[in-house]
Amino acid sequence: MGRRFPIRKIDAAYISFPVNGKRYDLRIDPRTTLLDCLREHLHLTGSKKGCDHGQCGACTVHINGRRVNSCLCFAAMYQGDEITTIEGVGQPENLHPMQEAFVSHDAYQCGYCTSGQIMSAVAMLSEPCGPEDAEVKEFMSGNICRCGAYQNIVAAIQSVRQGTAKEKQA
């Protein structure tokens, strides 16, 4: 018979952070991923659990404006950080330009990856990405679309980027 080890109770982590502009104070298991915290504790289900290994990008959120795969990190790591999910990017009556572009360019099919695609695309607007489609594809390579809507996704992103560039020139 093997040696027995006592089972230790894991203490709860107390965390506080703003999500989509609203402050939350939570008591969670310290092993809870940010994705599970958002979905199970805050009921923000726009971020999807695709692979749970950081390979598909369906769980992408913004932390202090930077895109992060929320399935790869513990919620307790982000005490006090500003978290934005797809629910905080736009509202049905006031869509973000990227959301509008995804609709107008049919940049989704089944929709499962769409929230992660949009979150990465919005973050990319403030990243140093070159103007070519190949560069956009490289910046979006962390997001998988199993339906294959890549051409339309790139077209949507480029339309917003070109509109943003025109606004800056005006």
C-alpha positions as CSV (number, residue, x, y, z in Angstrom):
1,M,0.0,0.0,0.0
2,G,1.3,3.4,-1.0
3,R,2.1,6.2,1.3
4,R,-0.9,8.4,2.1
5,F,-0.7,12.2,1.9
6,P,-3.2,14.4,3.7
7,I,-5.5,16.3,1.4
8,R,-5.1,20.0,1.9
9,K,-7.9,22.4,1.4
10,I,-7.0,25.1,-1.1
11,D,-7.7,28.6,0.3
12,A,-9.9,30.9,-1.7
13,A,-8.4,33.9,-3.5
14,Y,-10.0,37.3,-3.1
15,I,-9.7,39.3,-6.2
16,S,-11.0,42.6,-7.4
17,F,-10.9,44.0,-10.9
18,P,-13.0,46.0,-13.4
19,V,-14.6,44.0,-16.2
20,N,-16.1,46.1,-19.0
21,G,-16.0,49.1,-16.7
22,K,-17.8,47.5,-13.8
23,R,-15.8,46.5,-10.6
24,Y,-16.2,43.0,-9.3
25,D,-15.0,41.6,-6.0
26,L,-14.8,37.9,-6.1
27,R,-13.8,34.9,-3.9
28,I,-12.6,32.1,-6.2
29,D,-10.4,29.1,-6.2
30,P,-6.9,30.4,-7.0
31,R,-6.7,27.8,-9.8
32,T,-9.6,29.3,-11.7
33,T,-8.7,30.5,-15.1
34,L,-9.7,33.9,-16.2
35,L,-12.0,32.3,-18.9
36,D,-13.8,30.2,-16.3
37,C,-14.1,33.2,-13.9
38,L,-15.7,35.3,-16.7
39,R,-18.0,32.6,-17.8
40,E,-18.9,30.8,-14.6
41,H,-18.7,33.5,-11.9
42,L,-19.6,36.7,-13.9
43,H,-21.9,35.0,-16.5
44,L,-20.1,36.7,-19.4
45,T,-20.3,34.0,-21.9
46,G,-19.2,35.8,-25.1
47,S,-15.6,34.5,-24.6
48,K,-15.6,30.9,-25.7
49,K,-13.8,27.8,-24.5
50,G,-12.5,26.2,-27.7
51,C,-9.4,24.3,-27.1
52,D,-8.5,25.3,-23.5
53,H,-4.9,25.2,-24.5
54,G,-4.3,28.7,-26.0
55,Q,-4.3,27.4,-29.6
56,C,-7.6,28.6,-31.0
57,G,-8.1,32.2,-29.7
58,A,-11.8,31.8,-29.1
59,C,-11.2,32.9,-25.5
60,T,-9.4,36.2,-26.4
61,V,-10.0,39.1,-24.0
62,H,-8.2,42.4,-23.4
63,I,-6.2,43.0,-20.3
64,N,-5.2,46.7,-20.0
65,G,-5.8,46.9,-23.8
66,R,-3.7,43.9,-24.8
67,R,-5.1,40.7,-26.1
68,V,-4.7,37.6,-24.0
69,N,-5.9,34.0,-24.3
70,S,-8.0,33.9,-21.1
71,C,-7.9,30.1,-20.9
72,L,-4.1,30.2,-20.2
73,C,-4.0,32.5,-17.2
74,F,-5.4,32.4,-13.7
75,A,-7.9,35.1,-12.8
76,A,-6.0,35.9,-9.6
77,M,-3.1,37.2,-11.7
78,Y,-5.0,40.2,-12.8
79,Q,-5.9,41.8,-9.5
80,G,-6.8,45.4,-10.3
81,D,-6.3,45.1,-14.0
82,E,-8.8,46.4,-16.5
83,I,-10.4,43.5,-18.4
84,T,-12.6,43.9,-21.5
85,T,-14.6,41.1,-23.0
86,I,-16.6,41.1,-26.2
87,E,-19.6,42.2,-24.1
88,G,-17.7,45.4,-23.4
89,V,-16.6,46.2,-26.9
90,G,-20.0,47.3,-28.2
91,Q,-23.7,47.0,-27.7
92,P,-26.4,45.9,-30.2
93,E,-27.5,49.5,-30.6
94,N,-23.9,50.8,-30.7
95,L,-21.6,48.4,-32.3
96,H,-17.8,48.9,-32.4
97,P,-16.7,49.6,-36.0
98,M,-15.0,46.2,-36.1
99,Q,-18.2,44.5,-35.2
100,E,-20.0,46.4,-37.9
101,A,-17.3,45.4,-40.4
102,F,-17.6,41.7,-39.5
103,V,-21.3,41.9,-40.2
104,S,-21.0,43.9,-43.4
105,H,-18.2,41.6,-44.7
106,D,-19.8,38.3,-43.6
107,A,-16.7,37.6,-41.6
108,Y,-18.3,34.8,-39.7
109,Q,-20.1,31.6,-40.4
110,C,-21.0,29.5,-37.4
111,G,-20.0,32.4,-35.1
112,Y,-18.1,30.3,-32.5
113,C,-14.7,32.0,-33.1
114,T,-16.2,35.5,-33.9
115,S,-15.9,37.0,-30.4
116,G,-12.2,36.0,-30.2
117,Q,-11.5,37.2,-33.7
118,I,-13.1,40.6,-33.0
119,M,-11.2,41.0,-29.8
120,S,-7.9,40.2,-31.5
121,A,-8.8,42.5,-34.4
122,V,-9.7,45.4,-32.1
123,A,-6.4,45.0,-30.2
124,M,-4.5,44.8,-33.5
125,L,-5.7,48.4,-34.3
126,S,-3.3,49.7,-31.7
127,E,-0.5,47.3,-32.6
128,P,2.3,47.9,-35.1
129,C,0.9,45.8,-37.9
130,G,1.9,46.6,-41.5
131,P,-0.7,47.4,-44.2
132,E,-0.5,44.2,-46.2
133,D,-3.1,41.3,-45.9
134,A,-0.2,38.9,-45.2
135,E,0.8,41.0,-42.2
136,V,-2.8,41.1,-40.9
137,K,-3.0,37.3,-41.3
138,E,0.2,37.0,-39.2
139,F,-1.1,39.2,-36.5
140,M,-4.4,37.2,-36.5
141,S,-2.7,33.8,-36.6
142,G,-3.5,33.1,-33.0
143,N,-7.2,32.9,-33.9
144,I,-8.6,29.8,-35.7
145,C,-11.8,29.8,-37.8
146,R,-12.7,26.3,-38.5
147,C,-15.3,27.4,-41.1
148,G,-12.6,29.1,-43.1
149,A,-13.9,32.7,-43.3
150,Y,-10.4,34.1,-43.3
151,Q,-10.7,36.1,-46.5
152,N,-13.8,37.9,-45.1
153,I,-12.1,38.4,-41.7
154,V,-9.1,40.1,-43.3
155,A,-11.4,42.2,-45.5
156,A,-13.3,43.3,-42.4
157,I,-10.2,44.2,-40.5
158,Q,-8.7,46.0,-43.5
159,S,-11.8,48.1,-44.0
160,V,-11.7,49.3,-40.4
161,R,-8.0,49.9,-40.6
162,Q,-8.4,52.0,-43.7
163,G,-11.3,53.9,-42.2
164,T,-9.2,54.6,-39.1
165,A,-6.3,55.8,-41.3
166,K,-8.6,58.1,-43.2
167,E,-10.0,59.5,-39.9
168,K,-6.5,60.2,-38.6
169,Q,-5.7,62.1,-41.9
170,A,-8.8,64.2,-41.7
